[in-house]
Amino acid sequence: MKTVTLYTDGACSGNPGPGGWGAILMFGPHKKELSGGEKNTTNNRMELTAVIRGLEALNEPCVVELYSDSKYVIDALEKGWARGWKARGWIKSDKKPALNPDLWERLLELCGRHTVRLHWVKGHADNPYNNRCDQLAVGEWQKLK
């Protein structure tokens, strides 16, 4: 399988409010930037959408080195929370409904297709790819204001 690097970020002006997401896919010398936005959304929905759109852009199963500054995304996947929510009918361990089940459902499907290795990166720090994803995401929500 090919190994692809995926950087993602989401942003929102207000929570909820206009939001945007950005993703960068890299394979060998190739680099592709993706972005989009929604008029009324949340930051976490944009974080999830960035990962989903990045994984959906892959034409075949790949090993994906995923870099995100979202603890929500990384922890829910790495610690198995999202699979647990799904197994309980989208109910968290505290008996409250899990948020964003539509997006988690799709992300778990994609994680079944690809081998996803998770990496948390500090947001708004020295990582040029994370910073570029943030620029893409912010640019998208600014178009919607």
N, CA, C and O atoms as CSV, one atom per row, in Angstrom:
chain,resi,resn,atom,element,x,y,z
A,1,MET,N,N,0.839,-1.192,0.000
A,1,MET,CA,C,0.000,0.000,0.000
A,1,MET,C,C,0.879,1.248,0.000
A,1,MET,O,O,1.967,1.271,0.575
A,2,LYS,N,N,0.372,2.278,-0.661
A,2,LYS,CA,C,1.054,3.568,-0.663
A,2,LYS,C,C,0.904,4.216,0.706
A,2,LYS,O,O,-0.112,4.044,1.380
A,3,THR,N,N,1.922,4.959,1.108
A,3,THR,CA,C,1.841,5.749,2.336
A,3,THR,C,C,1.660,7.213,1.963
A,3,THR,O,O,2.474,7.798,1.249
A,4,VAL,N,N,0.573,7.786,2.463
A,4,VAL,CA,C,0.197,9.163,2.171
A,4,VAL,C,C,0.197,9.945,3.479
A,4,VAL,O,O,-0.191,9.414,4.519
A,5,THR,N,N,0.623,11.188,3.434
A,5,THR,CA,C,0.562,12.072,4.594
A,5,THR,C,C,-0.631,13.001,4.419
A,5,THR,O,O,-0.831,13.584,3.354
A,6,LEU,N,N,-1.422,13.129,5.483
A,6,LEU,CA,C,-2.606,13.987,5.458
A,6,LEU,C,C,-2.570,14.928,6.656
A,6,LEU,O,O,-2.556,14.482,7.804
A,7,TYR,N,N,-2.557,16.221,6.386
A,7,TYR,CA,C,-2.698,17.250,7.413
A,7,TYR,C,C,-4.094,17.830,7.302
A,7,TYR,O,O,-4.596,18.029,6.196
A,8,THR,N,N,-4.730,18.105,8.437
A,8,THR,CA,C,-6.085,18.646,8.413
A,8,THR,C,C,-6.268,19.705,9.494
A,8,THR,O,O,-5.558,19.720,10.500
A,9,ASP,N,N,-7.233,20.587,9.264
A,9,ASP,CA,C,-7.628,21.547,10.287
A,9,ASP,C,C,-9.027,22.051,9.984
A,9,ASP,O,O,-9.463,22.077,8.833
A,10,GLY,N,N,-9.720,22.449,11.037
A,10,GLY,CA,C,-11.030,23.056,10.920
A,10,GLY,C,C,-11.042,24.362,11.679
A,10,GLY,O,O,-10.255,24.561,12.605
A,11,ALA,N,N,-11.943,25.260,11.283
A,11,ALA,CA,C,-12.045,26.560,11.951
A,11,ALA,C,C,-13.492,27.027,11.889
A,11,ALA,O,O,-14.243,26.660,10.986
A,12,CYS,N,N,-13.860,27.832,12.853
A,12,CYS,CA,C,-15.216,28.337,12.921
A,12,CYS,C,C,-15.195,29.748,13.499
A,12,CYS,O,O,-14.414,30.044,14.403
A,13,SER,N,N,-16.050,30.608,12.977
A,13,SER,CA,C,-16.200,31.952,13.526
A,13,SER,C,C,-17.498,31.955,14.329
A,13,SER,O,O,-18.591,32.076,13.774
A,14,GLY,N,N,-17.355,31.819,15.637
A,14,GLY,CA,C,-18.501,31.524,16.472
A,14,GLY,C,C,-18.627,30.013,16.513
A,14,GLY,O,O,-18.061,29.324,15.664
A,15,ASN,N,N,-19.336,29.501,17.457
A,15,ASN,CA,C,-19.440,28.041,17.570
A,15,ASN,C,C,-20.824,27.708,18.128
A,15,ASN,O,O,-20.943,27.495,19.335
A,16,PRO,N,N,-21.869,27.653,17.309
A,16,PRO,CA,C,-21.833,27.532,15.843
A,16,PRO,C,C,-21.690,28.881,15.138
A,16,PRO,O,O,-21.860,29.954,15.717
A,17,GLY,N,N,-21.371,28.755,13.862
A,17,GLY,CA,C,-21.213,29.902,12.991
A,17,GLY,C,C,-20.675,29.439,11.661
A,17,GLY,O,O,-20.649,28.237,11.395
A,18,PRO,N,N,-20.241,30.364,10.811
A,18,PRO,CA,C,-19.632,29.944,9.552
A,18,PRO,C,C,-18.322,29.217,9.836
A,18,PRO,O,O,-17.527,29.646,10.672
A,19,GLY,N,N,-18.115,28.125,9.136
A,19,GLY,CA,C,-16.925,27.323,9.380
A,19,GLY,C,C,-16.224,26.926,8.099
A,19,GLY,O,O,-16.795,26.978,7.010
A,20,GLY,N,N,-14.975,26.530,8.255
A,20,GLY,CA,C,-14.188,26.076,7.122
A,20,GLY,C,C,-13.266,24.944,7.523
A,20,GLY,O,O,-12.974,24.746,8.703
A,21,TRP,N,N,-12.819,24.215,6.539
A,21,TRP,CA,C,-11.878,23.120,6.774
A,21,TRP,C,C,-10.811,23.160,5.684
A,21,TRP,O,O,-11.042,23.651,4.579
A,22,GLY,N,N,-9.652,22.637,6.022
A,22,GLY,CA,C,-8.555,22.532,5.067
A,22,GLY,C,C,-7.831,21.212,5.247
A,22,GLY,O,O,-7.721,20.691,6.356
A,23,ALA,N,N,-7.342,20.684,4.142
A,23,ALA,CA,C,-6.592,19.425,4.167
A,23,ALA,C,C,-5.477,19.492,3.129
A,23,ALA,O,O,-5.635,20.078,2.059
A,24,ILE,N,N,-4.363,18.884,3.467
A,24,ILE,CA,C,-3.254,18.757,2.528
A,24,ILE,C,C,-2.875,17.284,2.453
A,24,ILE,O,O,-2.566,16.657,3.466
A,25,LEU,N,N,-2.905,16.743,1.242
A,25,LEU,CA,C,-2.480,15.365,0.981
A,25,LEU,C,C,-1.109,15.401,0.314
A,25,LEU,O,O,-0.881,16.183,-0.609
A,26,MET,N,N,-0.196,14.548,0.784
A,26,MET,CA,C,1.132,14.485,0.192
A,26,MET,C,C,1.525,13.035,-0.058
A,26,MET,O,O,1.376,12.167,0.803
A,27,PHE,N,N,2.031,12.803,-1.262
A,27,PHE,CA,C,2.545,11.490,-1.637
A,27,PHE,C,C,3.741,11.720,-2.545
A,27,PHE,O,O,3.608,12.252,-3.647
A,28,GLY,N,N,4.914,11.311,-2.069
A,28,GLY,CA,C,6.138,11.556,-2.851
A,28,GLY,C,C,6.247,13.036,-3.171
A,28,GLY,O,O,6.140,13.873,-2.275
A,29,PRO,N,N,6.461,13.374,-4.453
A,29,PRO,CA,C,6.598,14.789,-4.818
A,29,PRO,C,C,5.248,15.509,-4.991
A,29,PRO,O,O,5.212,16.711,-5.258
A,30,HIS,N,N,4.167,14.784,-4.841
A,30,HIS,CA,C,2.836,15.342,-5.101
A,30,HIS,C,C,2.213,15.935,-3.834
A,30,HIS,O,O,2.336,15.384,-2.740
A,31,LYS,N,N,1.547,17.063,-4.018
A,31,LYS,CA,C,0.851,17.716,-2.912
A,31,LYS,C,C,-0.465,18.258,-3.449
A,31,LYS,O,O,-0.509,18.885,-4.507
A,32,LYS,N,N,-1.550,18.004,-2.692
A,32,LYS,CA,C,-2.872,18.489,-3.097
A,32,LYS,C,C,-3.537,19.161,-1.907
A,32,LYS,O,O,-3.601,18.594,-0.816
A,33,GLU,N,N,-4.033,20.381,-2.128
A,33,GLU,CA,C,-4.755,21.105,-1.085
A,33,GLU,C,C,-6.247,21.030,-1.364
A,33,GLU,O,O,-6.689,21.182,-2.503
A,34,LEU,N,N,-7.020,20.793,-0.303
A,34,LEU,CA,C,-8.476,20.731,-0.384
A,34,LEU,C,C,-9.042,21.654,0.678
A,34,LEU,O,O,-8.435,21.829,1.735
A,35,SER,N,N,-10.197,22.248,0.412
A,35,SER,CA,C,-10.850,23.065,1.434
A,35,SER,C,C,-12.312,23.253,1.090
A,35,SER,O,O,-12.734,23.052,-0.049
A,36,GLY,N,N,-13.078,23.643,2.100
A,36,GLY,CA,C,-14.494,23.904,1.915
A,36,GLY,C,C,-15.055,24.537,3.170
A,36,GLY,O,O,-14.336,24.741,4.148
A,37,GLY,N,N,-16.331,24.845,3.142
A,37,GLY,CA,C,-16.929,25.481,4.308
A,37,GLY,C,C,-18.430,25.266,4.364
A,37,GLY,O,O,-19.043,24.776,3.416
A,38,GLU,N,N,-19.004,25.641,5.488
A,38,GLU,CA,C,-20.444,25.561,5.715
A,38,GLU,C,C,-20.879,26.818,6.447
A,38,GLU,O,O,-20.140,27.354,7.274
A,39,LYS,N,N,-22.088,27.289,6.138
A,39,LYS,CA,C,-22.588,28.543,6.722
A,39,LYS,C,C,-22.860,28.454,8.219
A,39,LYS,O,O,-22.590,29.408,8.948
A,40,ASN,N,N,-23.387,27.334,8.688
A,40,ASN,CA,C,-23.762,27.226,10.101
A,40,ASN,C,C,-23.301,25.877,10.631
A,40,ASN,O,O,-23.949,24.855,10.408
A,41,THR,N,N,-22.182,25.886,11.330
A,41,THR,CA,C,-21.569,24.633,11.754
A,41,THR,C,C,-20.784,24.867,13.041
A,41,THR,O,O,-20.861,25.939,13.641
A,42,THR,N,N,-20.033,23.856,13.455
A,42,THR,CA,C,-19.194,23.976,14.645
A,42,THR,C,C,-17.746,23.648,14.282
A,42,THR,O,O,-17.462,23.050,13.244
A,43,ASN,N,N,-16.856,24.051,15.159
A,43,ASN,CA,C,-15.444,23.766,14.946
A,43,ASN,C,C,-15.193,22.259,14.848
A,43,ASN,O,O,-14.450,21.808,13.976
A,44,ASN,N,N,-15.811,21.482,15.741
A,44,ASN,CA,C,-15.577,20.030,15.708
A,44,ASN,C,C,-16.096,19.397,14.425
A,44,ASN,O,O,-15.474,18.472,13.904
A,45,ARG,N,N,-17.216,19.874,13.909
A,45,ARG,CA,C,-17.711,19.344,12.636
A,45,ARG,C,C,-16.732,19.644,11.506
A,45,ARG,O,O,-16.547,18.826,10.605
A,46,MET,N,N,-16.109,20.813,11.557
A,46,MET,CA,C,-15.141,21.166,10.520
A,46,MET,C,C,-13.862,20.342,10.656
A,46,MET,O,O,-13.265,19.952,9.652
A,47,GLU,N,N,-13.441,20.078,11.885
A,47,GLU,CA,C,-12.267,19.206,12.101
A,47,GLU,C,C,-12.526,17.820,11.513
A,47,GLU,O,O,-11.674,17.271,10.815
A,48,LEU,N,N,-13.691,17.261,11.792
A,48,LEU,CA,C,-14.053,15.942,11.270
A,48,LEU,C,C,-14.172,15.960,9.746
A,48,LEU,O,O,-13.695,15.049,9.070
A,49,THR,N,N,-14.808,16.997,9.215
A,49,THR,CA,C,-14.993,17.092,7.766
A,49,THR,C,C,-13.658,17.148,7.045
A,49,THR,O,O,-13.509,16.545,5.983
A,50,ALA,N,N,-12.689,17.857,7.597
A,50,ALA,CA,C,-11.365,17.939,6.972
A,50,ALA,C,C,-10.743,16.550,6.824
A,50,ALA,O,O,-10.200,16.218,5.770
A,51,VAL,N,N,-10.825,15.745,7.877
A,51,VAL,CA,C,-10.258,14.395,7.826
A,51,VAL,C,C,-11.037,13.542,6.817
A,51,VAL,O,O,-10.441,12.835,6.006
A,52,ILE,N,N,-12.353,13.613,6.873
A,52,ILE,CA,C,-13.193,12.827,5.963
A,52,ILE,C,C,-12.890,13.172,4.511
A,52,ILE,O,O,-12.677,12.278,3.692
A,53,ARG,N,N,-12.869,14.455,4.189
A,53,ARG,CA,C,-12.623,14.863,2.792
A,53,ARG,C,C,-11.224,14.452,2.328
A,53,ARG,O,O,-11.037,14.070,1.172
A,54,GLY,N,N,-10.260,14.530,3.216
A,54,GLY,CA,C,-8.918,14.087,2.857
A,54,GLY,C,C,-8.876,12.602,2.548
A,54,GLY,O,O,-8.281,12.186,1.554
A,55,LEU,N,N,-9.505,11.804,3.395
A,55,LEU,CA,C,-9.518,10.353,3.174
A,55,LEU,C,C,-10.352,9.985,1.948
A,55,LEU,O,O,-10.006,9.064,1.210
A,56,GLU,N,N,-11.446,10.704,1.736
A,56,GLU,CA,C,-12.286,10.425,0.563
A,56,GLU,C,C,-11.572,10.726,-0.748
A,56,GLU,O,O,-11.923,10.161,-1.784
A,57,ALA,N,N,-10.585,11.601,-0.720
A,57,ALA,CA,C,-9.864,11.971,-1.938
A,57,ALA,C,C,-8.907,10.875,-2.413
A,57,ALA,O,O,-8.385,10.948,-3.525
A,58,LEU,N,N,-8.678,9.873,-1.583
A,58,LEU,CA,C,-7.757,8.784,-1.954
A,58,LEU,C,C,-8.500,7.761,-2.798
A,58,LEU,O,O,-9.592,7.319,-2.439
A,59,ASN,N,N,-7.899,7.388,-3.923
A,59,ASN,CA,C,-8.542,6.482,-4.878
A,59,ASN,C,C,-8.378,5.007,-4.559
A,59,ASN,O,O,-9.024,4.165,-5.184
A,60,GLU,N,N,-7.535,4.685,-3.610
A,60,GLU,CA,C,-7.293,3.287,-3.257
A,60,GLU,C,C,-6.934,3.230,-1.776
A,60,GLU,O,O,-6.563,4.247,-1.190
A,61,PRO,N,N,-7.041,2.051,-1.164
A,61,PRO,CA,C,-6.645,1.941,0.248
A,61,PRO,C,C,-5.169,2.308,0.412
A,61,PRO,O,O,-4.314,1.872,-0.359
A,62,CYS,N,N,-4.895,3.113,1.427
A,62,CYS,CA,C,-3.537,3.596,1.683
A,62,CYS,C,C,-3.221,3.526,3.175
A,62,CYS,O,O,-4.117,3.443,4.014
A,63,VAL,N,N,-1.947,3.562,3.478
A,63,VAL,CA,C,-1.496,3.863,4.831
A,63,VAL,C,C,-1.495,5.383,4.905
A,63,VAL,O,O,-0.855,6.046,4.089
A,64,VAL,N,N,-2.204,5.933,5.873
A,64,VAL,CA,C,-2.333,7.381,5.977
A,64,VAL,C,C,-1.741,7.855,7.305
A,64,VAL,O,O,-2.182,7.457,8.383
A,65,GLU,N,N,-0.739,8.710,7.191
A,65,GLU,CA,C,-0.171,9.368,8.365
A,65,GLU,C,C,-0.982,10.643,8.556
A,65,GLU,O,O,-0.760,11.637,7.864
A,66,LEU,N,N,-1.925,10.612,9.498
A,66,LEU,CA,C,-2.831,11.730,9.725
A,66,LEU,C,C,-2.305,12.642,10.821
A,66,LEU,O,O,-2.035,12.195,11.936
A,67,TYR,N,N,-2.162,13.922,10.499
A,67,TYR,CA,C,-1.721,14.934,11.454
A,67,TYR,C,C,-2.852,15.928,11.669
A,67,TYR,O,O,-3.327,16.554,10.721
A,68,SER,N,N,-3.280,16.071,12.917
A,68,SER,CA,C,-4.361,16.987,13.257
A,68,SER,C,C,-4.056,17.653,14.591
A,68,SER,O,O,-3.409,17.065,15.457
A,69,ASP,N,N,-4.530,18.890,14.748
A,69,ASP,CA,C,-4.391,19.559,16.040
A,69,ASP,C,C,-5.653,19.399,16.882
A,69,ASP,O,O,-5.791,20.033,17.929
A,70,SER,N,N,-6.567,18.557,16.427
A,70,SER,CA,C,-7.833,18.338,17.135
A,70,SER,C,C,-7.736,17.149,18.089
A,70,SER,O,O,-7.683,15.998,17.654
A,71,LYS,N,N,-7.714,17.433,19.380
A,71,LYS,CA,C,-7.742,16.355,20.373
A,71,LYS,C,C,-9.053,15.573,20.255
A,71,LYS,O,O,-9.078,14.362,20.474
A,72,TYR,N,N,-10.128,16.257,19.913
A,72,TYR,CA,C,-11.437,15.616,19.720
A,72,TYR,C,C,-11.322,14.481,18.702
A,72,TYR,O,O,-11.780,13.368,18.960
A,73,VAL,N,N,-10.723,14.755,17.565
A,73,VAL,CA,C,-10.574,13.744,16.506
A,73,VAL,C,C,-9.559,12.683,16.912
A,73,VAL,O,O,-9.855,11.489,16.871
A,74,ILE,N,N,-8.373,13.113,17.302
A,74,ILE,CA,C,-7.293,12.158,17.595
A,74,ILE,C,C,-7.663,11.254,18.766
A,74,ILE,O,O,-7.533,10.034,18.668
A,75,ASP,N,N,-8.120,11.835,19.868
A,75,ASP,CA,C,-8.452,11.015,21.040
A,75,ASP,C,C,-9.617,10.072,20.770
A,75,ASP,O,O,-9.575,8.911,21.176
A,76,ALA,N,N,-10.647,10.549,20.095
A,76,ALA,CA,C,-11.816,9.691,19.852
A,76,ALA,C,C,-11.454,8.492,18.988
A,76,ALA,O,O,-12.040,7.422,19.148
A,77,LEU,N,N,-10.507,8.650,18.080
A,77,LEU,CA,C,-10.060,7.521,17.265
A,77,LEU,C,C,-9.038,6.672,18.008
A,77,LEU,O,O,-9.172,5.451,18.083
A,78,GLU,N,N,-8.021,7.321,18.555
A,78,GLU,CA,C,-6.908,6.610,19.194
A,78,GLU,C,C,-7.352,5.830,20.431
A,78,GLU,O,O,-6.899,4.708,20.658
A,79,LYS,N,N,-8.234,6.424,21.225
A,79,LYS,CA,C,-8.670,5.796,22.471
A,79,LYS,C,C,-9.914,4.932,22.302
A,79,LYS,O,O,-10.421,4.366,23.271
A,80,GLY,N,N,-10.404,4.832,21.068
A,80,GLY,CA,C,-11.541,3.962,20.787
A,80,GLY,C,C,-12.896,4.523,21.198
A,80,GLY,O,O,-13.892,3.800,21.203
A,81,TRP,N,N,-12.940,5.807,21.544
A,81,TRP,CA,C,-14.207,6.393,21.990
A,81,TRP,C,C,-15.262,6.320,20.893
A,81,TRP,O,O,-16.406,5.945,21.152
A,82,ALA,N,N,-14.879,6.678,19.665
A,82,ALA,CA,C,-15.852,6.727,18.571
A,82,ALA,C,C,-16.446,5.342,18.303
A,82,ALA,O,O,-17.647,5.222,18.065
A,83,ARG,N,N,-15.625,4.312,18.338
A,83,ARG,CA,C,-16.149,2.946,18.134
A,83,ARG,C,C,-17.091,2.557,19.278
A,83,ARG,O,O,-18.095,1.878,19.059
A,84,GLY,N,N,-16.763,2.988,20.487
A,84,GLY,CA,C,-17.635,2.734,21.628
A,84,GLY,C,C,-18.967,3.456,21.498
A,84,GLY,O,O,-20.016,2.887,21.797
A,85,TRP,N,N,-18.928,4.709,21.051
A,85,TRP,CA,C,-20.176,5.458,20.853
A,85,TRP,C,C,-21.059,4.745,19.835
A,85,TRP,O,O,-22.268,4.611,20.023
A,86,LYS,N,N,-20.435,4.295,18.762
A,86,LYS,CA,C,-21.191,3.603,17.713
A,86,LYS,C,C,-21.797,2.316,18.265
A,86,LYS,O,O,-22.970,2.026,18.029
A,87,ALA,N,N,-20.998,1.546,18.997
A,87,ALA,CA,C,-21.469,0.269,19.546
A,87,ALA,C,C,-22.655,0.467,20.500
A,87,ALA,O,O,-23.503,-0.415,20.636
A,88,ARG,N,N,-22.705,1.625,21.156
A,88,ARG,CA,C,-23.802,1.924,22.089
A,88,ARG,C,C,-24.912,2.727,21.429
A,88,ARG,O,O,-25.724,3.338,22.124
A,89,GLY,N,N,-24.963,2.736,20.099
A,89,GLY,CA,C,-26.006,3.489,19.413
A,89,GLY,C,C,-25.804,4.987,19.498
A,89,GLY,O,O,-26.769,5.743,19.606
A,90,TRP,N,N,-24.545,5.425,19.450
A,90,TRP,CA,C,-24.156,6.825,19.498
A,90,TRP,C,C,-24.496,7.471,20.843
A,90,TRP,O,O,-24.929,8.620,20.922
A,91,ILE,N,N,-24.280,6.686,21.884
A,91,ILE,CA,C,-24.417,7.156,23.261
A,91,ILE,C,C,-23.032,7.070,23.907
A,91,ILE,O,O,-22.343,6.058,23.786
A,92,LYS,N,N,-22.636,8.141,24.593
A,92,LYS,CA,C,-21.335,8.159,25.276
A,92,LYS,C,C,-21.427,7.370,26.577
A,92,LYS,O,O,-22.515,6.988,27.008
A,93,SER,N,N,-20.287,7.133,27.189
A,93,SER,CA,C,-20.251,6.361,28.434
A,93,SER,C,C,-21.001,7.060,29.557
A,93,SER,O,O,-21.436,6.407,30.505
A,94,ASP,N,N,-21.163,8.394,29.467
A,94,ASP,CA,C,-21.915,9.128,30.486
A,94,ASP,C,C,-23.423,9.147,30.189
A,94,ASP,O,O,-24.183,9.874,30.829
A,95,LYS,N,N,-23.838,8.340,29.212
A,95,LYS,CA,C,-25.246,8.181,28.811
A,95,LYS,C,C,-25.799,9.354,28.012
A,95,LYS,O,O,-26.987,9.371,27.690
A,96,LYS,N,N,-24.963,10.335,27.686
A,96,LYS,CA,C,-25.399,11.454,26.861
A,96,LYS,C,C,-25.172,11.109,25.392
A,96,LYS,O,O,-24.299,10.302,25.070
A,97,PRO,N,N,-25.956,11.720,24.500
A,97,PRO,CA,C,-25.765,11.433,23.070
A,97,PRO,C,C,-24.398,11.912,22.579
A,97,PRO,O,O,-23.935,12.989,22.953
A,98,ALA,N,N,-23.770,11.110,21.750
A,98,ALA,CA,C,-22.522,11.528,21.103
A,98,ALA,C,C,-22.866,12.573,20.051
A,98,ALA,O,O,-23.867,12.450,19.344
A,99,LEU,N,N,-22.043,13.585,19.953
A,99,LEU,CA,C,-22.254,14.621,18.953
A,99,LEU,C,C,-21.682,14.182,17.606
A,99,LEU,O,O,-20.717,13.420,17.552
A,100,ASN,N,N,-22.268,14.656,16.551
A,100,ASN,CA,C,-21.782,14.440,15.179
A,100,ASN,C,C,-21.754,12.979,14.736
A,100,ASN,O,O,-20.802,12.562,14.076
A,101,PRO,N,N,-22.778,12.188,15.084
A,101,PRO,CA,C,-22.732,10.764,14.709
A,101,PRO,C,C,-22.670,10.535,13.204
A,101,PRO,O,O,-22.093,9.544,12.758
A,102,ASP,N,N,-23.258,11.439,12.409
A,102,ASP,CA,C,-23.207,11.295,10.953
A,102,ASP,C,C,-21.764,11.342,10.451
A,102,ASP,O,O,-21.369,10.547,9.598
A,103,LEU,N,N,-20.995,12.267,10.980
A,103,LEU,CA,C,-19.601,12.399,10.553
A,103,LEU,C,C,-18.730,11.278,11.121
A,103,LEU,O,O,-17.855,10.758,10.429
A,104,TRP,N,N,-18.967,10.911,12.364
A,104,TRP,CA,C,-18.194,9.804,12.954
A,104,TRP,C,C,-18.459,8.506,12.207
A,104,TRP,O,O,-17.537,7.720,11.988
A,105,GLU,N,N,-19.696,8.273,11.814
A,105,GLU,CA,C,-20.040,7.060,11.051
A,105,GLU,C,C,-19.205,6.994,9.777
A,105,GLU,O,O,-18.602,5.966,9.471
A,106,ARG,N,N,-19.178,8.094,9.045
A,106,ARG,CA,C,-18.423,8.136,7.789
A,106,ARG,C,C,-16.920,8.001,8.053
A,106,ARG,O,O,-16.230,7.289,7.322
A,107,LEU,N,N,-16.411,8.668,9.075
A,107,LEU,CA,C,-14.982,8.592,9.375
A,107,LEU,C,C,-14.580,7.168,9.762
A,107,LEU,O,O,-13.529,6.687,9.339
A,108,LEU,N,N,-15.395,6.501,10.551
A,108,LEU,CA,C,-15.076,5.115,10.918
A,108,LEU,C,C,-15.075,4.204,9.691
A,108,LEU,O,O,-14.244,3.301,9.593
A,109,GLU,N,N,-15.994,4.433,8.757
A,109,GLU,CA,C,-15.991,3.664,7.493
A,109,GLU,C,C,-14.666,3.860,6.765
A,109,GLU,O,O,-14.047,2.897,6.313
A,110,LEU,N,N,-14.242,5.105,6.656
A,110,LEU,CA,C,-12.997,5.406,5.951
A,110,LEU,C,C,-11.782,4.841,6.672
A,110,LEU,O,O,-10.823,4.412,6.031
A,111,CYS,N,N,-11.816,4.839,7.994
A,111,CYS,CA,C,-10.719,4.242,8.767
A,111,CYS,C,C,-10.681,2.726,8.568
A,111,CYS,O,O,-9.633,2.105,8.745
A,112,GLY,N,N,-11.801,2.137,8.206
A,112,GLY,CA,C,-11.829,0.719,7.871
A,112,GLY,C,C,-11.223,0.434,6.505
A,112,GLY,O,O,-10.710,-0.660,6.266
A,113,ARG,N,N,-11.281,1.404,5.617
A,113,ARG,CA,C,-10.729,1.254,4.267
A,113,ARG,C,C,-9.219,1.500,4.259
A,113,ARG,O,O,-8.470,0.809,3.568
A,114,HIS,N,N,-8.790,2.477,5.022
A,114,HIS,CA,C,-7.377,2.859,5.063
A,114,HIS,C,C,-6.754,2.456,6.399
A,114,HIS,O,O,-7.462,2.251,7.385
A,115,THR,N,N,-5.435,2.347,6.423
A,115,THR,CA,C,-4.706,2.164,7.666
A,115,THR,C,C,-4.276,3.548,8.122
A,115,THR,O,O,-3.357,4.138,7.554
A,116,VAL,N,N,-4.942,4.063,9.149
A,116,VAL,CA,C,-4.722,5.441,9.574
A,116,VAL,C,C,-3.865,5.460,10.836
A,116,VAL,O,O,-4.227,4.879,11.859
A,117,ARG,N,N,-2.739,6.128,10.743
A,117,ARG,CA,C,-1.847,6.324,11.891
A,117,ARG,C,C,-2.023,7.760,12.366
A,117,ARG,O,O,-1.890,8.707,11.592
A,118,LEU,N,N,-2.320,7.900,13.633
A,118,LEU,CA,C,-2.729,9.195,14.181
A,118,LEU,C,C,-1.577,9.945,14.835
A,118,LEU,O,O,-0.778,9.369,15.573
A,119,HIS,N,N,-1.510,11.238,14.549
A,119,HIS,CA,C,-0.479,12.104,15.119
A,119,HIS,C,C,-1.125,13.423,15.518
A,119,HIS,O,O,-1.711,14.110,14.681
A,120,TRP,N,N,-1.019,13.777,16.799
A,120,TRP,CA,C,-1.505,15.075,17.236
A,120,TRP,C,C,-0.380,16.090,17.097
A,120,TRP,O,O,0.762,15.819,17.467
A,121,VAL,N,N,-0.711,17.264,16.561
A,121,VAL,CA,C,0.257,18.353,16.469
A,121,VAL,C,C,-0.321,19.581,17.173
A,121,VAL,O,O,-1.532,19.802,17.171
A,122,LYS,N,N,0.546,20.355,17.758
A,122,LYS,CA,C,0.102,21.581,18.430
A,122,LYS,C,C,-0.359,22.588,17.379
A,122,LYS,O,O,0.359,22.874,16.421
A,123,GLY,N,N,-1.557,23.117,17.570
A,123,GLY,CA,C,-2.099,24.100,16.637
A,123,GLY,C,C,-1.421,25.447,16.761
A,123,GLY,O,O,-0.936,25.811,17.832
A,124,HIS,N,N,-1.388,26.188,15.665
A,124,HIS,CA,C,-0.850,27.554,15.637
A,124,HIS,C,C,0.586,27.601,16.167
A,124,HIS,O,O,0.974,28.544,16.857
A,125,ALA,N,N,1.354,26.585,15.838
A,125,ALA,CA,C,2.745,26.504,16.299
A,125,ALA,C,C,3.677,26.546,15.077
A,125,ALA,O,O,3.433,27.289,14.126
A,126,ASP,N,N,4.723,25.755,15.117
A,126,ASP,CA,C,5.761,25.838,14.089
A,126,ASP,C,C,5.586,24.879,12.920
A,126,ASP,O,O,6.497,24.744,12.103
A,127,ASN,N,N,4.445,24.211,12.817
A,127,ASN,CA,C,4.274,23.235,11.744
A,127,ASN,C,C,3.704,23.929,10.503
A,127,ASN,O,O,2.551,24.360,10.526
A,128,PRO,N,N,4.475,24.047,9.430
A,128,PRO,CA,C,4.001,24.789,8.261
A,128,PRO,C,C,2.762,24.168,7.606
A,128,PRO,O,O,1.921,24.897,7.079
A,129,TYR,N,N,2.635,22.851,7.628
A,129,TYR,CA,C,1.477,22.212,6.993
A,129,TYR,C,C,0.213,22.417,7.825
A,129,TYR,O,O,-0.862,22.650,7.272
A,130,ASN,N,N,0.335,22.332,9.141
A,130,ASN,CA,C,-0.812,22.608,9.996
A,130,ASN,C,C,-1.221,24.077,9.856
A,130,ASN,O,O,-2.410,24.392,9.804
A,131,ASN,N,N,-0.255,24.953,9.798
A,131,ASN,CA,C,-0.556,26.374,9.633
A,131,ASN,C,C,-1.224,26.646,8.287
A,131,ASN,O,O,-2.126,27.479,8.202
A,132,ARG,N,N,-0.793,25.958,7.245
A,132,ARG,CA,C,-1.417,26.139,5.924
A,132,ARG,C,C,-2.862,25.628,5.944
A,132,ARG,O,O,-3.748,26.252,5.360
A,133,CYS,N,N,-3.097,24.506,6.607
A,133,CYS,CA,C,-4.469,23.997,6.727
A,133,CYS,C,C,-5.351,25.001,7.460
A,133,CYS,O,O,-6.510,25.200,7.098
A,134,ASP,N,N,-4.802,25.626,8.484
A,134,ASP,CA,C,-5.549,26.652,9.211
A,134,ASP,C,C,-5.875,27.825,8.292
A,134,ASP,O,O,-6.991,28.344,8.327
A,135,GLN,N,N,-4.918,28.246,7.473
A,135,GLN,CA,C,-5.169,29.338,6.521
A,135,GLN,C,C,-6.286,28.969,5.556
A,135,GLN,O,O,-7.158,29.789,5.267
A,136,LEU,N,N,-6.263,27.736,5.057
A,136,LEU,CA,C,-7.310,27.284,4.142
A,136,LEU,C,C,-8.672,27.313,4.829
A,136,LEU,O,O,-9.652,27.794,4.260
A,137,ALA,N,N,-8.726,26.793,6.062
A,137,ALA,CA,C,-9.986,26.717,6.801
A,137,ALA,C,C,-10.537,28.112,7.108
A,137,ALA,O,O,-11.724,28.372,6.912
A,138,VAL,N,N,-9.679,28.997,7.584
A,138,VAL,CA,C,-10.108,30.360,7.904
A,138,VAL,C,C,-10.568,31.077,6.637
A,138,VAL,O,O,-11.569,31.792,6.654
A,139,GLY,N,N,-9.842,30.886,5.546
A,139,GLY,CA,C,-10.232,31.497,4.272
A,139,GLY,C,C,-11.622,31.070,3.829
A,139,GLY,O,O,-12.369,31.862,3.255
A,140,GLU,N,N,-11.963,29.823,4.097
A,140,GLU,CA,C,-13.288,29.324,3.713
A,140,GLU,C,C,-14.398,29.949,4.555
A,140,GLU,O,O,-15.428,30.344,4.008
A,141,TRP,N,N,-14.210,30.048,5.886
A,141,TRP,CA,C,-15.303,30.628,6.680
A,141,TRP,C,C,-15.419,32.125,6.409
A,141,TRP,O,O,-16.506,32.693,6.510
A,142,GLN,N,N,-14.300,32.764,6.066
A,142,GLN,CA,C,-14.373,34.198,5.773
A,142,GLN,C,C,-15.205,34.475,4.522
A,142,GLN,O,O,-15.845,35.522,4.418
A,143,LYS,N,N,-15.195,33.546,3.582
A,143,LYS,CA,C,-16.022,33.694,2.372
A,143,LYS,C,C,-17.510,33.663,2.714
A,143,LYS,O,O,-18.332,34.205,1.975
A,144,LEU,N,N,-17.853,33.031,3.829
A,144,LEU,CA,C,-19.260,32.826,4.192
A,144,LEU,C,C,-19.822,33.903,5.104
A,144,LEU,O,O,-21.026,33.925,5.361
A,145,LYS,N,N,-18.973,34.794,5.596
A,145,LYS,CA,C,-19.451,35.838,6.525
A,145,LYS,C,C,-20.286,36.875,5.810
A,145,LYS,O,O,-20.766,37.820,6.436
